Amino acid sequence: MASGHPVVGESLEFYLDLARRLREAHRRADALPPDARIPAVRRLLGITEGVKRDPARASE
């Protein structure tokens, strides 16, 4: 799958919801104390990268 192309069967709403949830998760992680924030942000960045390869799995 080329970056930026939707996965067959996934709708625009799926991607909009996924993006909204990732933004919210990053916002919440920013409010954590540094010792918890850094691992949380690293995990979220991994999930964000995973969206490029398997959006459905990353959405879970």
C-alpha positions, 0 to 999 in steps of 0.5 A, spaced: 500 500 500 502 506 498 502 512 503 496 516 503 492 511 499 486 508 503 485 501 504 480 497 500 474 497 505 476 503 509 472 509 509 474 517 509 470 517 516 475 511 518 481 515 517 478 522 520 476 518 526 483 515 527 486 521 526 482 525 531 483 519 536 491 520 535 490 527 536 486 526 542 491 521 545 497 526 544 494 531 547 492 527 553 499 524 553 502 531 553 499 533 560 502 527 563 508 528 568 515 527 564 516 520 566 510 517 564 509 522 558 516 520 554 514 512 554 506 514 552 509 519 546 513 514 544 508 508 544 503 513 540 509 515 535 509 507 534 502 507 533 502 513 528 507 510 524 503 503 524 497 506 521 501 507 514 502 499 514 496 497 517 491 502 519 485 497 522 490 494 526 493 501 529 486 503 530 485 497 535 
